[in-house]
């Protein structure tokens, strides 16, 4: 029979015209047969949706509703409840602040469960409503079988590894015959090769956990660093390195050897740096890893760059291009010939911008060839060449070959020397669109950089269409973004007119579980786009200094990096500290 509370819920649904009185009586009769809650019966009978039930229950009990799939729950919060309790009662901890624990559940009217949780956790319990299907999905995601609730998946993997496992892994790595069986075939061996037994080895499981946790956190790089008495594990997330649970020092050689086997590197060679790559499948999608090893004092440091095609943003708006900046950029890359250069430090997203540009102009009528070191992402319809300097396939050599391949568009990973620059200039002057990258601090200084390489200024002026400099700024976390009144010094940094000071409000992240208390989640591009006008071409040929050239570029419509950053701050996308860290005063 329906309880008094369930009847009140039913009456509320009738009042909201979700169900009729006849529907309610029919559901109550059905409830007597099934012995399930009235809410479940109404949903099963198709009389009410999960959303309608959650909204009515929340209104009745004055309990907020959340969608769990919109949140990334911190592991420390998840550890607040044992996994068996979570699965038994179909609940999920979503936040822990001081002595209060917020729990998502589909039926917050279960006061007995809330009291039991209060005694178990010794905290005040704050219930929030979520769909039962949403809760089940979260439990599957955060509490996979075999992983307990008192540590990360990496912690659990560490518990399973014995000294014998470590010794066996190291021995296997040293013996050539064992290595021969493993290299290159790790992920795609036939069923009868015994590969399943190999993949069950605890050290292999640990490496798999390290990789999967990094992907789950959205990391771009994994750092495994040996020191005298510890082995440090760090993930780079949104451009910042975060320390993770440290694998014990004794597992060092086994972990490095496993990664080398995956990457087809020489595991017996520990005296020189090595580079390799491998691919894994996660949830059915391939993810590439670029691996670099480096001999250091206490062993070999390993850095793995995660190249997830699923995270590749090829839409210029998604990268942070303002509408007027995007218009300038597209106008330059849609020209039939000339040179477009992307500049910025390592890790500023230059390759992603180039891939986005190529994606924008890629069509079957164009012959596009690229030379990259290395090829990070595969673009359909584009002829991509991996540079191999050890066999003579340098950027310059590839460019020479491209010119004999009837190209329309050429992309070279980086202009590093006079030879590459001279060939790229020649290609741009002979009817081809050339795109490349360069390491400079801003767009105007690119001209002086090319001159210093030995390229004639009149050639630069003749072929240069556009230079775009960029940085990646950390985005304010949308979940904990708070408005605040800036002080006078901040307003001056942003060049806000004094008459607008009273009305100007800025934003910053307060810190929450979603952003790991950092106040930031994700990154956005800051762009300084310099279209080379006729006046600027004349300035190049007259030998103007970088300062003079920058002043002219701004007069001709260029928005400096600091101006671009100030716009993002005023829009509530990033913060003053990010502006100061990433840009120079004009």
Order of alpha helices (4+ residues) and beta strands (2+ residues): alpha-alpha-alpha-alpha-alpha-alpha-beta-beta-alpha-beta-alpha-alpha-alpha-alpha-alpha-alpha-beta-beta-beta-alpha-beta-beta-beta-alpha-alpha-beta-alpha-beta-beta-alpha-beta-alpha-beta-alpha-alpha-beta-beta-alpha-beta-beta-alpha-alpha-alpha-alpha
